[in-house]
């Protein structure tokens, strides 16, 4: 579906300002939507973390021992914060490139 926009009696400076204002407004909307959809930091089990990283539990244990990312103990359970795991993965990728 195409819309036809007809512009009359507008100088180039006003036209430029209208475009800039439209882009700024769209960026604000995008920013608000992104912030609203950000999920709270979730705790992952060892199995969920290994699955997220597509690695074995042995590899996850090795990375944990190397202090690649923080680990949280809740009683006898081990948990990882999803955001910290993803940040650590991002940092690992930056170091390798």
C-alpha positions, -999 to 999 in steps of 0.1 A, spaced: 0 0 0 15 33 -11 6 67 1 11 98 -19 24 128 -1 21 162 -17 42 190 -3 34 226 -13 45 260 -1 73 248 21 109 258 19 138 234 21 147 243 57 112 237 70 110 204 51 144 193 66 131 202 101 99 182 96 119 152 85 143 155 115 114 159 139 97 128 125 129 108 129 134 120 164 98 111 173 102 76 159 135 71 178 118 81 210 90 56 204 115 29 196 135 36 227 104 35 249 92 2 233 126 -14 237 129 -3 274 94 -15 282 100 -49 266 133 -55 284 128 -86 305 139 -86 341 172 -103 349 164 -139 352 183 -166 371 192 -196 350 199 -231 361 231 -249 350 211 -268 324 194 -236 311 228 -217 309 245 -246 291 216 -247 266 217 -209 261 254 -211 253 251 -244 234 278 -261 255 280 -291 277 276 -290 315 313 -299 317 323 -269 296 300 -247 317 317 -260 349 351 -252 334 341 -217 325 326 -212 359 359 -223 376 377 -198 353 354 -171 367 342 -163 332 309 -151 348 296 -149 383 278 -178 398 251 -176 425 245 -203 451 210 -206 465 212 -234 491 227 -263 471 214 -249 438 237 -230 413 223 -201 393 236 -177 367 222 -143 358 212 -143 321 224 -108 315 258 -115 330 262 -147 309 253 -128 277 276 -99 287 305 -124 294 299 -140 260 300 -107 243 332 -98 260 347 -131 250 338 -125 214 354 -90 215 386 -104 228 388 -130 201 384 -105 173 
